[in-house]
């Protein structure tokens, strides 16, 4: 029974890995081929799979990171993502709104194709332009850590960029197809607007060729639009120009719901650790559970505990104050001069200090511990000044990466 269960679990795991790794890669290959070749391979099915699998996979991978805002320090020593979020949560609604408009525009154009009126077609293409621009920016943002950022599986950041990439490939292909349909056989389209005259002698319809190269509309604006959209470059240009008011209207609506006008920019710049990031996050810190003096230096009120600088503990930056350095210098001296006594002190510290640190969860508690430790700090100083030639040098060297003892 157990062997059957193990077999089922292995199969399920293989299916999940296949969905996460193999299928997205294959879809990307198919979309690339369909963009290049005239003869498409399962075009509609691949399009559907791109969105049905791509959107949930992107949401899953991004959510699995549980990344923090740049204002929060990364706590090392825990099972958590070691980078900050690539998209600011504060401005995330703007990004999601643009993405939603782009996806809706794509599928309206994908289903209706040439049946849409010219203006609606341009609106759909404009929304797709916005989606492609957003996808390019997102890929650039992720590119800095594209092979290193992961929380559950290897190369998560790389796979996080696959849906934006595939959306770009699908959009380019669809826009080319639609514009090709719109300008197909322009001579025949123009003939529909040409004037005809009835020649009674010949009993037939003859086209007035003299009008063929003249205006097809009496209205100059309509005639200009007709001529402008008779070429593919006209469609690309008109959609690009229309993209600006579409984005403007969308931003106005978002501002009404609390977003800022420049949220689309700040979503990527108000971050840290990524390509377009312009903010500097607090240095990473180690999980202080079990190290109550480190916790005091970090969590206590600054005016009281007086953190002096950043230190290095086991290769990780931590917050250091005078009390912490004095205590660590004392321990280092005891270890050098009285190793047996140091073992007993270390045993007592490990036994009582670790449980105590779990209760230092507020600034007030950290302040109390700091005050209670003051007499011991003075005792440590007396010992240091009694047995060390240069006690202040020893204190200053603590947590600089050059001390023998860094554990406290």
N, C-alpha and C positions, 0 to 999 in steps of 0.2 A: 504493500500500500504506500509506504514511504517513498519507494523508488518511483512509483507512478506519479506521486505528487511532485517529486523533484523534477521528473521529466516534463510535467506540465508547466512548472515554474520556469524551467529553462526555455521552453517553447515561447512562453509569454514574454520572457526577457528578450529573446531573439526578435520577436515581433516588434517589441517596443524600440529596440535598437535599430531595426530596419526602418521603422517609421521616422525615427529621429535623424538617422544618418543617410541611409541609402535612398529613400524615396525623395527627400528634398534635393539631393544631388542629381538624381535622374530627371526630376522635373526641370531643374535648371538647365540640364543638357538639352532636353527636348525644346524648351523655350528658346534656347540659343539657336538650335537647328532650324526651328520654325521661323525665326527672324531672318535667317540668312537664305534659306532655300525657298524657292517658289512653291514647291510641292510640300504642303504641310503634313505633319504627322499627328493624327488625333488632336487636331487643334483645339476644338471646343472642350474635349475631355481634359486636356492638359490645363486649359484655362481654369476650368472648374476646380481641378485638384490643386492648382496653384493657390487659390483663395481659400478653399475648404481646409486644406492642410497647413497652408502658410500662416494664416492669421492665428489659429490656436497655438501653433508651434512657437510663433514669435511671442505671444502673450505668456506662454508657459515658461520659456527660457528667461524672459525679462523678469517675470514674477519670481522665478526660482532664485534669482540673485538676491532679492530683498535688499537691494543696495540703499545706502543712506544718502541723505542730502550732504552737500559739501560742507555744511556747517557742523556736522557731527564727526567726531574722530572715529577712526576704525579701531576696534578693540581686537587686538591680536590674541591668539591663544584660544579662540573660540571657533566653532565650526560655522563660520559665516564668510560672506563675500568680502574680499579685501580691497575692493575699489568702490568709489562713490558712484551714484547713479549717473549715467550718461545724459539723461534728460531730466531737467528740473521738475520735480513733482508739482511745484507751484504753477508752472506754465504748461503742464502736461495737457490740460483741456484744449489748448490751442492746437497742439500737435495732433491730438486725436480728432479734433473737428476737421482739420485740413485733410487728414488721412481718410476720414469717412466720406467727405465730399469727393475726394479723388476716386475712391472705390465705387461710389454710386455713379459718378460720371462715366467711369469705365464700363460698367455693366449696362447702363442705358444705351451707350453707343455700341456695345458689343451685341446686344440683342436686336436693337432697331436698325443699326447700320445706316444704309443710304435712305431709309424711309423717314428719317428725321428732317425737319426743316433746317435750312442753313444756319440760322441763328442758334438753335438748340444744339446743333452739331458743334458749332464753335464754342458754346458754353461747356459742353462735355470735354472737348479737347483742352480747353483752358483749365478745367479742373484736373485733368490728367497731367498737364504741365506742372501744376502745383504739387501733385503727388510725386511726380518724378523728381522735382527739385527737392522735396522733402526727403525722398529716399536717398538721393545723392548726398545731402547734408548728413543724414544719419549714418551712412556708410563711412563718410569721411570722419565723423565723430568717433565711431567704433574702431577705425583702422589702427589707432595707436596701440590698442591692446587686443587686436583681433585674434592673435594666436595664444594669448596668455590668460585672458579673462575667462574664468569658469568657476562654477559653484558645485555642479552635480556631475557633469560629463566634460571630457576634453573638447576643445574647439567650440564651446558654446557661443562665443562672440562671433565667430565666423558664420555659424549657422543662423545667428540672429540677423545677419545682413542678407540672408538669402531671399526672404520675402520681398524686401525693398528692391533688391536686384532683379528678381523675377517680375515684379510689377513694372519696372522700367522696360524690361525686354518685351513684355506683353503690350505695354502701352505704345511703344515705338512701332511694333508690328501692326497694331490695330489702327493707329493714326495713319500710317502709310496706306493701309487697305482702304480706309474710308475716303481719304483724299483722292486716291486713285479712282474710286467709284464716282466721286463727285465731278471729276474733270474728264471722265471717260467720254470719248467721242464728242469733243466740244463743238465740232461743226454741226453735228446732228442736233445738239441742244440749242445752238444758236438759230438753226433753221426753224425751230418752233416759234420763234419770235419775229421771224421775217415776214414781211407783207407779201401777199399774193394778189394777183389781178387776173380777172377772167377775160380771156381773149375770145370774143364771140366768133371771130373768123375761124380760129383753130379748134374751138369747143374744148379747151383744155386749160389747166391751171399752170401758170408759169411763175416762177419765183422772180421777184424783183431783185435781181442781183445787185442793183445799185445800192440797195439798203443793207447788204450783207456786211459791209465794213463800216456802216454808220451806227448810230445809236439804236439799240433795241428797245429802250424805254424813253418815254418823253421826259421823265424826271431825271435830271442830271445825276443826282445822288444814287438812284437805283441803277442807272446805267454804269456809273463808276464802280459800284459794288459788283455788278455782274461781270464787268471786264476784269476787276481785281481778283475775283474768285474763280476766274476761268483758268487760272494757272495754279499749280500746287504751292508755289512760294507765297501766293496770296493767302491761302488757307493757313499755312504755318504762321505767317506774320499776323494775320487778323486774330488768330487764337492767342498768340503771345500778347498782343496789345490788350485783348479782352481779359486776359488773366489778371491784369492790374486792378481793374474795378471789381472783379470777382473776389480777389483777395481783400480788397478794401471793404467791401460789403460784409464779408465774413468776419473781418476783424472788428468792425463796428458792432456786429451782433455779439461777438465774444466780449467786447468791452462792457456791454450792457450786463453781462453775467459775471463781471468782476475781473476779467483778464485785462492786462495792460496792452496798449497798441503794439508794443515791440516784444510781446511774449514769444512770438515765433523765433526771434533772435535769442532772447534771454533763455529760452528753453535749453539751448545748447551751450551758451557762454556762461551762464550762472551755474557752472558745474566745475568739478576738479577731476584730475587724473586722465582726461580724454583730450582728443586732438584740438577741439575748439574751446576747451575750458579756459576761463580767464580768472577763476577764483582759486584761492589757496585754502585748502582745508586744514584743520588742526592736525598736528603730527599724530601718527598712529600710536596707540598706547596698548600695553599688555593688560590682559585680564588681571585685575588687582585682587581677586578673591584670594585670601590667605596672606596678604601682604598689607597689614593695616597701616603702617607708616606711609607707604606709597599711596594708599587710599586717602589718608589724611591730606597729604600734599596735593592730591588731585581734587578732592571733593570739598575741602574746607573753604571758608570764606577767605578770599585772597588777602584782605587787610589783616587778618589774624595769622593764618598759617604762612603767609608771605613766600609763595613760590619764587625761587630765584632764577631758575633756568631750566632748560631741557637737559636731561641726562640720558645715558645709554645703559640699558640693562639687558644683558644677553642679546645685544645687537638691536634692541628695540628702544625707541625714544620714549622717555617717561618724564613726568613732571617732578622736579626736585626742589626741596626747600632745605633750609639750614638744619633743621631738626633731623631730617632723614640722613643727611650727609654726616652729621656728628655721630648718630647711632651706628651707621655703617662703618665709619672710621674706628669707632670703639671696638666693634666686632672684629675688624681686621687686626687691630693691635692685640686683642686678646688671643686671637688665633695664632699670631706670630709668637707671642711671649708665653702664653699659657694654653697650649692646645687642649689639655684635658679639661680645663675649666670652660674652654670655648664649646666643647661638645655638650656639656651640661646646660650651658646657656642656650645653645642652639636647640637642644631638646625641649627645654621649657618654652622657648619662643614658638617652635613648631606646634607644641601641644596646646598652648593658650592663645597665641597670636593669630593663628589661622582661623579658629572659630570666631574670634572677636571681629575679624575683618568682615565677616559675612553680615554683621549687624551695622556696619558703618555705611548706611544707605542714604543719609541726608547730610546737608551741610552742617546742621546743628550738632549731630553726633560726631562728625569729623572734628568740629571745633572743640568739643568736650574732650575727646581723646588727645588732641593736641595740647590742651591745657594740662591734663593729667600727666602727660609725658614730660612736661617741662622740668620737674625736679630730677627725673632720670637723665634728661638732656644735660642739666648742669653737672650731675655726677659723672656722666661720660666725659664732659669737658675737663673736670678735675683730674680724672685718670689720664686722659690724653696729654694734658699739660704736665703731668707728673712723670710720665714714662716715655714720652716721645720728644725727640730733639726739636722737630719742626711740626708741631701738631696742626697748624693751619694749612700747611702744605698737604698733609695727609687728608684733611677734611676737604680741601679744594679738589683733590684728585678723585674723590668718590664719584662714581657713575660717569666717568669721562671715557670709559673704554680701556683704561690703562690700570685699573685696580685689580688686585688679586681676588678680592671678595666683592661680588656684586649682588649677592642674594640678600634681600631683606623685604 
